[in-house]
């Protein structure tokens, strides 16, 4: 009995010590000094600047002449002139939903019956080995977009940070996804008509409900308001602008149709894929619509994408379109996002615009408190060995919500295992 009580006391003591330690870690303040800070904000690029972080947020940003003589921080890191950027935000991928594409049991990105209510974030795996691998590319968060099923509406996207923690889903069901374009069977018109009809029906239902509410006479017993179904609530969120509509469409005629729907229903529209966007760039810019596209698609993937080109990101940006550079929909090699942005730079995109296309533009389009180095933003930061868009550059340090992240991946562990001399049996290393 005494032994049991002693063990219990020790457990509580250990738990208390761990709680104190965790609290201290979460409250740790950091000062990153002497950095070349790419703010992606009004301040632009600051040399020999200092960034203060506390409780996971950026609390101060000082240019060279503003740095106080003493910094009140638990940890001071001398960047030695290296580049500090916001953490990159990947988008349009399946990170945490697909571990091995060829193994069906590891794929949670789609379902035959999926519709606008499909919430794939419930299947997100924060312990996926691909997350640590993605961090090596300077990526601190990701907009995950499931494929859904066979319907026009394929589900809802969600945003995660790449901390690997179980609570790393930071914005669930944050945008609604539709997939338009050509079909192997049937007509593309069916999808366009379905989308238009669902929006129109939802708008009429809202107007009818509002009319019934205002027509109730004073003193008359008011009927209990009908609770919308989950599907109806999703459509209402689209009409109110609370959720963006991510529309995958390549052909110019489909894009123009979507722009009309945006105007008719006041949608918060994001075009994805959008190979033909360069043909209607003025219309897209005028409508203030974001385009989420690959920077490395230079060949047609279908008759809808005949205008794929390495110069598309630069052309759209110069036309005044806000562009998000995204990967090509898979879960591996997301860490190559910075190389994709580098390709866009090599084909006419300004470097500052490329940085915005993988940080601030994503945050702005999906209402995230990240993507910039500014007071009040989440402390998702990356310290680079050199220019982040150069292939030889590496991530020297990374913070997510102010917490330092490991830069070691499964690939690193395997390399060490098979190249390090060890006393373990030969089968372990060969």
N, C-alpha and C positions, 0 to 999 in steps of 0.2 A: 504493500500500500504506500509506504513511504517512498519507495523507488518510483512508483507511478506519479505521486505528487511532485517529486523532484523533477521528473522528465517533463511533466506538464509546465512547471515553473520555468524550466530551461527553454521550453518551446515559446512561451509567452515572452520571455526576455529576449530571445533571438528574434522573434517577430517584431518586437518593439525597436530593437537595434536596427533591423532592416528598414523599418518604417522611417526612422530618423534619418538613416543614410539616404533613402530614396528622396525624402523631403529636401535634404541638403543638396542632392544632385539636381533636383528639379529647380531649386531656387538659385543655383549657381549663376553668377554673372560673369560675362566674358567681354573682354575688350580686344578687338582685332585692330592692331595699329600698323601704321606705315604701309597701307595697302593702296593699290590702284583699284578704286571702287567703280565698277560699272553699275550705276544705280538703276538704269532703265527708268529714270524719273526726270524731273525738271532739272536736277543738279547735273545731269549728264555724267561725265567721267571725272572723278576726283583723284588726284594723285596725293600720295602720302596722307591718306585720310584714315580716320578711325571710326569703327563701328562698335557701339555698345549694345550688348544683349543681356536681357534679364527676364526670367520667367517665360522663356520661349519667344519673346518679342524683341524687336529692334527698338531700343529706347532712346538712342541718340546717334547722330551721324555728324562727324566733324570734318571739315575740309582742313587742309594743311595749316592754315593760319588760325583756326578756331580751336585746336586741340588744347584742352586745359592742362595745366602743369602736372596735376595729379589725377589719376583715373581710379575711381572707386569700383574696382572689379576684382572678383575672386581669382580670375585667370586672365593674364595678359599674353597675347600671342603677337609676335612681331612678324608681319607678313613679308617683310624685307622687299617691298615694292611689287610683290606678285599680285596678280589679278584676282579680285574678289567679285563674284557675280551672284545674283539670285540663283537659287537652285533651279535647274531646268525642269520643265513640266512636260512629260510625254503625253501624247493624246492619240486617240483612235487605235488603241491596242487591246490585247487580251491578257495583260499582265495579271497574274494571280488567278486566272480562270483556266489557263491551259499550261500544263507543265511539259508534256511531250505531245506534240501535235499528232504523231503517228499512233499514239496509244489512246483509244477512245475513252477509257476509264479516267483519264486525267483531263478531259475536256468538259468544261462546265459553261461554255460561252454561248450555247444555243439550246433551243428545245423546239420541237416541231409545233407545239401548241402555244409558243410565246406570242404575246401581243403587247399592247402599250403598257400593261401592268407588270411585265416581266422584270423582276429585280434580281439581277445576277450577282449583286453585291453580297447576297446571302451565302454564295459559294466561294467568295474571295478567300484565297489562302495567303495570309501575310507571311507564312514561313516558306513560301516558294523559294527554291534556290535561285530563281531568275531575278529576284528582287535585289539581292546583294550584287549580282552581276550588273544590273541596270545602274546601281549607285556608282559604279566605276566610271560611268559616262557622265557624271555630274547631275544625274536625275534624282530629284528629291520627292517628286510626286507625279501622279499619273491620272489622266482622264481615261477610264476604261470603258470601252464601247462594245457590248456583246453583239453577236450576230443575230440573235433572236431565232425566229422560225421562218415559216413560209408566208407570213402575212406582210402587209405593208408596214405596220408598226412592228418593230423587232425588239422593243424593250426600252429600258432606260439606262443611261450611263451613270457612272459614279466616280468619285475622286478619292484616291488613297494617297497617304504619304508612304514613303519607302523606308520607314523606321523598322519594319518587321514586327511591330507590336500588334497585339490582337485587336486593339482599338484604332487601327490605322485607316479605317474607312472614315474619311472626314466630311464627305458630302454624298450621302446615298440618294439615289433616284433624282439626280440633279438636272437631267435633260432627257427629252423623249427622242427616240431614234426612228426614222423611217428610211426604208430602202426603196428607191425608185429606179427607173431605167428599163432596159430591155429584159425580156423574158425568153426562155427557151420554148415555152408554150404560152399562147395567149398574147394579149396586147398590153403594152406599157400604159395605155390609156386607162385600163382598169385600176391600176394602182393610183394614178393621178386622180381619177374620179372618186375612188374610195376615200382618199385623204381629204379632198375638197368636201365631200358629202358629210364626213364625220365632223369636220370643223363647223360646217353650216348647221348641222343638226344640233350640235352642242350649243352654238350661239342662239338658236331658236329656243332651245330648252331653257337657257338662262334668262332670255327675254320673257318667256312665258312665266317663269317662276317669279321674276321681279314684278310683272304685271299683276299676278295673283296676290302678291304681298301688299302692293300699294292699293289694291281695290277693296281690301277688307274694310268694311265700315266700322266706325267707332262704336264700341259697345257690343259688336257682334263677336261671337266666339271665333277666335282665330284658329284656323286649322294648323296642325303641326306640320312644320316644313319637312318636305321629303328629303331624306338623306341621300345624296348622290352615290351611285355605285362607284367602285374603284375606278372603273374605266371612265365614267363620267367625270370624276374628279380630276383625272389626268388631263382630259380634254379641257376642263375648266382652267386648269393651271396653264395650259398653252394659250388659251384665249386671254387670260389676265396678264400674260408675260412673265409669270412667276417661274416658268421653266422654259429654257430654250428648246427649239426644235432643231435637232441635227438631222439634216436631210442629205442622204447619199444620192447624188445625181451627177452625171457627167455631161450629158448632151445639152447644148445651149437652149433648145426648146423647153426641156424640163426645168432648167434653171430659171428661165423667164416665167414659166408657169408658177414656180415657187415664189418668185418675187411678187407676182400678182396676189398670191395667197397671203403673203406677208402684209401687203397693203390693205387687203380686204379684211383680214382678221387681226391686224396689228400684232403679228407674231414676232417673237424674238428668234430670228432665223440664223442658223449657221449652216453654210453649205459645206459638204464633205465630198472629197474626191474632186469634183468640179473641173474635169479636164478641159471642158470648153469655156471655162470662166473667162479666159482671155478674149474670147469673141464678144462678150457682153460685160466687160470690166467696168465701163462707165455706168451702166445700169446698176451693177452690184454696188459700186461706190456710192452712187446717189441714194440707194436704198439703205446704206449703212449696214451692210450684211458682211459678217466675217466668213472667210473661206479657210477651211481646214484641208490641207493637201500635202501630198508627198513632194519633196524637192528633187527626187531622183528618178521619178517615172518619166522616161524619155521615149518610150515606145508604146504604141496603142495596145491596150489589153482587150479591146473590143471595138466594134464599130461606133460605140458611144464615146470612145476616148482617142479619137484620131489626132487630137491636138495636144497630147502629152508632150512636154518639152522641159528641158533643164532650165529654161529661161522664164518659165511661167510665174514662179514666185516673185522674181524681180519685176516682171511686167505688171503684175497685179498690184504690187506694192507701190510702184511708180504711178499707177492709175488712181491711187488713193484708197485701195482696198486693204482692210486689216487682214493679214494672213497669219495662220497658224501652221507651222511646219510640223507634220506628224509622220510617224512611221507607217509602215504598210500593213497594219492590222494584225500582226502576229504578236507573240509574247516573248520571243527570243530576239536578241540583238537590238533591243531598245536602247542600249547604251551607245549605239551608233548614231543617235539623233544629232549629236554635235557634228558628226561627219556629214550628215545630210545637209545641215545648215551650212557647212563649209562648201559643199557643192553649189548651193545657191549663191554664196558669196562669190565663188569663182565664175558664176554666170550672171553677174551684174547686180546682186543684192548688196546694199550697204551693210557693213558689219554690225552696226548698231541696230539696224532693222532685223537682221538675222537673230540677234540676241533677243529682241522683243518678241520675235515669232516663236520662240521656245520658252518664253517666260511671261511677260506682261500681257501679251495678246491673249494667251490662254486664260490667265487669271481674270482679265477684264470681261471676256466673253462668257465665263462661267461663274462669275461672282466669287472668286477665291481671294483670301487675304494673303496673297503671296505674289511672286513674280517681279517684285521690285525691292530695292534696298531703300527703305524709307521708314521713318518712325511710325510705330504701330503695326507694321507688317510682321507676319510670322518670320522668325529667324531661320529661314531655309536658305543656307548660304554655302557657296563652294569656293574654295581657294585653289587656284590652278597653278601648275608649275610654269606655265607660259600662256600663250594665246589659246583659249579653249577650243578654237576651231581648227587648230593644227593637229595633224595626226599623231605627232610625237609627244604632245602635251598629255600630262596626267593630272588626276585629281590629287592634290596634296592633303587636303582636309575637307570635311563636309560636316555641316550641322543641320539637323532637322528639328524644328521647334527649339533651337538653342542647344540641342544635345549632340555631342560629337558622335559620328557614325563610323563604324568599322568599314574599311575599304577592302576587306578580304572577301573573296568569293569562293565558291566551291572549286572553281577552276584553279585558283591559287593554291588551295589546299591539296588538290590532286597533283599539281606540279611539284609542290614540296615533298609530297609523299613519294613520288617516283624518281626524284632526283637527289634526295638526301640519303646519305649513308646512315644505316640504322642496324640495330641488333635484332630487329624483327626477322622472322623467317622469310626466305626468298619469295615465297608466294605472295607476301604482303606488299612487296615493292616491285615485282616483275610480272 
